[in-house]
């Protein structure tokens, strides 16, 4: 589906098209990183399904990226996409040998997003003339960009939280003791990213509430704790996730011809380990070799998505082809598949042949795996991932540890990888973990059905913004 550029719509043109003012219009402002772009596009589709006009605004590059990796058939034609001008920024390749796995190579694109304040303010003023009420839903990391909404008499904003309530709760706890075993925050971010975060903090108080891509079926206790924190500045919290589950019915036919899904069709139920470390992780050649040997030595079937981390501009420069052992892919082709292009993760996790997921524990990946009832082998790399991994293994008990956050600077050996894979996929312990994951998955899926807790929260939010 072609990206629509509505910048040519002047204020006068928009008003002519809607002499009768709309009751409410929603404007979505995502953060320029794949999982954030994707979650807010899912939310756009969900809100649009309630016959509410939705505008999704990002720079040209990130609009193109969001649409490229999203099933076109799932995007309602009513959603309007707005290209916001962004100054040029550096787009260096990732450094797989960096001692820190935080994607520092993306920092220039993060910093460039701060320059969207002016174009965003102009768009907000333009659209505000077409509606009685303007609802701005912005990523937590875009609070600085939308600050000028306070000058609009008919606008109100809501923060979108792209991380777990568990992570957000303990991130907000600055003076209370943390629970035993919770990973330390040292090394989760760089100083440059912390400076970027500081630009957002002062403007979060402008929000009338926050939306979480989570469900009380998964982490209800932490959603309640987050809502009750005295220093929490958001007036109300709506947990309407998992957003990927709202989209499942719309994605059934997407990517159906992808070779990995065809391969999965030939495998036994729950027999395949899915291995993927997201869009911001690059591993050293030495670590890639250990993963390769470990998967082979485990004797378990697997699909391994082996891609270089995204650049700031994924369309600039050639993507590096990660190296594995010579002859490896041919040698394991009866038991495993190495995928080097974009993989349909939700469909893979939802396939009956998938029985486990080795993951970096980004919140989107955790949520998608939990929703599908697939247990997780945790290997956190940066940001909220250590907390998410702790939630998976120690709180929800639907996963096993591949690599502890405290050991992140050490090479993870092939023997450790093979041992964890076998525990997850074939041991009695792994079977008990899988049963808990399946129970939690069923509860999570029920939450978005009629009368489910997430459906009720979504209904509450829609009623609130259309009041």
N, C-alpha and C positions, 0 to 999 in steps of 0.2 A: 504494500500500500504506500503510495507516494506521500512523502512528508509535505504537508500543506503549509505554505508560508502566508501568514495573515498579517504581516507587517504592512502590506499595501493597503489594508483596511484602515482608512483614516478614522479619526474620532467621529467626523461627520457621517462617514459611510456606515459605521456601526450603528449610530443613532437612527439613520434612515431605515436600516434593516429591522429595527425594533422600536418603532414609535410607541408601541405598548411596552413599557419597561418590564423586563423579566422580574419575577419575584425574588429569585436568588441566582447568582452566578458563582461558580467555584473556579478559582485559579490555583493551579498546582505548580510549585517551584521546587524541582528536585536538585539534589547535590550531584555534581558531575563525577559519579563513580558507578560502575555497572549495577551493583545490587541495589543502590539507592534509586537509580533511574528506573529500574525494573519494578521495584515495590510501589513507587508512586505512579507508574503507568498502570499497574494493576488496580490501584486505588482509584485512578481516574475512570477506568472502565466500570468499576463497581458503582461509583457515584453516578456516572452517566446512565447506568441502567435504571435509575430512579427518575429519569426524564429531567435531570438537572443539567443545564449547560455547563460544560467543563472546558477550561483552557489550560493546556500544558505548555509551559514556557521554559526553554533552555537554549543554550547556544546551538548554532547550526550543527557543529560536530557531534554534540551529545544528543540532539534530537535524532540525528542519523543513526547513531550507535544504539539508542534505545529502541528504535523501530526495527533495526536490522536483526536484533536478538529477541524480538517479541513476535508471537504468532500474529500475522497481519489479520487473520480472520477473527481474532478476538478483540480487535480495536473498533469500537463503535464509530460510525462515520460522523456522529455528532461532535466528537472531540475535536477541538481546534488546537492546532499546534502553532506556537509562536517562536520564531527564531530571534534570539537576543544577541546583539553584537558583543563579542568578547575580544579584547586585545590579543594579539599574537602571544603565544607562550611557548617555552621550550618543551619538547617532547622526547626526552632522552630514553634510551632503552633501560630496562631494569638491570640492576647489578646482582646477579645470582650469588656472588661471593661476599656480599656485604654481611658483616656480623649481625646486623639488625635486619629482620625480615619485614619491617615496616616499609611500605612502598614509597620511599623518599623520592623516587623518580617521578611520582605523580604530583609532588608538591607545587611545581609551577602551574599546573592546571587548577589546583585548589586555590592558589593565590589569585589566579586570573579571575576566578569566580567572584571575588570581592568587587570586581569592576562591573558586575551586573546590577549594582544598586540603581544607577541612573536609568538604564533601559527598563528595569523592572518597575521603577516608580512611574515612568511614562506609561507603561502598559497598564498598570493598576488604575491610574487616573483615566485612561482611555476607556477601559472596560467598566469602571464605576459609573459612567454616565448611562450605561445600558441596563442597570439593574437597581432594584430597591435595596438589595443587600448584596455585598460582595464578600465572599468567603475565601480567604487566602489560606491554603494548606501548604506549609513549607517544611522542608527537611530541617531537622535540628541544626544542621551545619550551614543553613542559609538564613539564619535569623538576622544577620547584619544586612543582607541584601534586601529584605522586605521591610526594613524599619520605617520606610516612608508611608506605609499603610496607615500610620497613626494620623496622617493629615487628611484622610478620607472620612467624611462623616458617616458613610454607610458601609464601612468595611470592618471586618473582624478577622483575626488570624488564629490559626491552630498549628501547633507544632506536630510534625510527624516524627515519631521515634522509630528509627530503623534498627535499634538494638533491643535486646531482651529487657523485660521489666526487672529481672534478676540483676543484670548488669547495671541498669540505670539506678536501681535502688542503692546498690553498694557504691556506685560512683558518687551519689549524692551524700553518702554518709562520710562526713569529714572529721567528726569528733568522737564517734562511737567505735568501740572495738569491733573488728571484723571477725567473722566466724573462722574457726580453726580450719586450716587447709586451703582457704581462699587464696588464689595466686596473688603475688605482689604485683603492683602496677608498674614497677620499674621496667623499662624496656618496651612497654606497650606502644608508646608513641615517641616521636622525635621532638626535640625542642621547637623545631620549626612548625610542626603541626600543633603543638600546645599553644604557640603564639597565634596560629590561625583560630584555634578554639576560643581564645580570649576575645577575639573580635565578635563572637556570637553571644557571649554570656549576658552582656548588658541589655540585649534586646529580646531575650526570651520572656521577660516579664510582660511584653506587649501582648502575648498570646492569651486567648480566652480559654484555652484548653489544649489537651494533647491527645493524639491518636496513636495507639500502639498496634503494630503488626504482630499481635500475640493473642492468646486465648486464655481465659481463666481455666480452661480444661488442662492447659499445660503448666501455667505458673500463676494461678489465681492468688496464692498467698503473697507473692511479691508484687503483683499488681495492686493489691490492697495496701501493702506496706508503702508502696510508692505514692499512692493517693493520700495516705495519712501523714506523710512526713510534713512536719510543721513548716519547714522552710521550702516546701515545694511550692513554686510560684504559679503553677497552672491550676485553674479553678476546677477543672473536671478532666477525668481520664476516660477514654473509650477504648477498650481492647476489642478490636473487630476482626482480628486475624483468626486463622492464617490466611492471608490474602491469596496465596497460591492455590488454596483449596476452593476459593470462590471461582477461580479461573479454570479448574480442571475440566468442567463440562465443555468449555469453549476451546480446549486444546486437544481434544481427543484425536482429531485428525492431523494435528500439526506434527511435522517431522517424522511421519509414520514410515517414510522410506529411508530414514537414516540407517546406515549399515549396522550400527550397534544394536538397534532395536530388532532388526532382522536376526542378528546373532543371538540376542536374548531369547527370541521366540523358540530357539532350538535347545535351550538349557532347562534343566530340572528346576522345580520351584525352590526359591530361596537358596540357590546354590552359588550365586555370583556376588562377588565383592565389587562394589563400585568405588573407584579411587579418583578423587579430584580435590585440588587445593585452591579452587576459586580463580578469580581474575586478577588478583594483586600479588600472587606468590610466584617467585622464581627460585628454583633450587639449583645448587651447584651441581656440576657434572658428577662429582664424587657422591653426593647424596642421591642423585637420580640413579646411579648404578646400584647403590645399596637398596633402594626401593625395588628396582628391577629384580635383583637377586632374591630379595626377601619374598616378593610375590611368587616368583618361580619356585622357591624352596618350600613355600607353604603348601603347595600342591592344590590350592583352591583356584577355582575359576574366577576371572576378574575382567573388568573393563577399567582401563587406566586412561584418564584424560591427561595428556602430557602436552601442555601448551606453555609458551612463555607468558609472563604477566602482561596485562594490557599496558600499552603506553598511554600517556595523557591524551594523545590523539591516535586512536587505533588505525586511522586511515593514512597516517604519515609513516612511511618507511615499511620495509618488509618485516614480517614476524619471524623471529628466530626459530628454527626447528631444533627443539631440544634433542640431544644425543642420548642414545641408550647403548647397551653393549652390542657389539657387532654380531649380526645374525640373530639377535634376541627375538625380534618380532616374528621371524619365521619359525624359530624354535618353539615358541609358546602358542602358536596360532590355534592349536587344538583346545587350549585351556584358557587363553586370554586374548584380549584385543587392546591395542594401544590406539587411542583416538587422538588425532592431532588438530582437529578442527573444532568448531563450536558444537558442543554436545547438548542434547535435550535433557537436561538434568531431571526435571520433574517427571518426565515420562520414564526415564531410567529407574528412578527411585520407586515409581508407582508400578513398575513391571513385576509380575508375580515371580519371575526368576531371580530378582535382586534380593539378597539376604543380608547385606551389610554395606556400610559406607565408611571408607577412610576419608576423613575430612579435616580441613583447617578450622572448622567450627565458626565460620561466619554465621551470623544469626539467620540469614535467609536459608543457608544450607542446613543448619540444624533444624529449623522449623519445617522445611520441606521433607527432611528425612523422618522426623518425628510424626508428621502428619501422615506419611505413608507407612508408618509402623516399621521402619527400618532402623536397626541399632547402629550405633556410630563408634568407630575407632578414632579417638580424638588426637589431633596433632595441631595444637594452636600455634599461630605464628606472630600475631600482633593485634593491637587495638582491643576490641571487646572479646576476642576469641578465647583467651585464657579463662575468663569468667564463664563464657558460654560452655566451654569444655567441662569446667567444674560443675556447672548446672546439669549437664548431660550425665556425667559419671557418678557424682557424689550426691546429688539431690534427686534427680529423676531416676537415676540408676538404669539408664537405657544405653550405656556405652562402656567401652574399655579404653584405657590410656595406651596410646602408642608412644607418645613423647610428653613428658612433664614439662610445663612452662619453665620451671627452674633449671631444666637441663637443655634449654633451647640452643645454647652455643656449642653443644657437643654433637658430633655426627651420630645419627641414629643408625645402628647397625642392621644389616640384613637379617641377622638371626633374631633380633628384637622384633623386627617387622613381621617376620614369618611366624614367630611365636604368638604375637597378638592376633594376627589374622586367623590362625588355627583356633585360638581360644574363642574368638568371636563367631567363627563360622561352624565349628564342629564340636565344641565341647559342651558338656552339660551346663556349665556356667553361661556360655554363649546362648544356649537355648532358653534359659531362664530370662536372660536379658532381652532376647528377642520377643518373648511372650509379653514382658512389660512394655516394650516398644509398641507391640501390636495393640495392646489394651489402650495405651495412651493415644495411639493413632486413631483408633475407633472413636474415642472420646473427643478428640480434636476435630475429626470429620463431622461428628454429630453436632458440634458447637455452631456450625454454619448452616445447619438445616433449620427448617421452620420450628420455632420454639427453642432453638439452641441458644446458649449464652452469648455467643458472638453475634448471632443474628439479632438478638434482642438489643445488644449494644449498638449494632449498626443502625437498627430502626430508631434507637434513641438519638443517635447522632444526626440522622437525616431529619427527624422531627425537630431537633434543636435548631439546625441551621435554616429550616424552612418555616419556622414558627411565625 
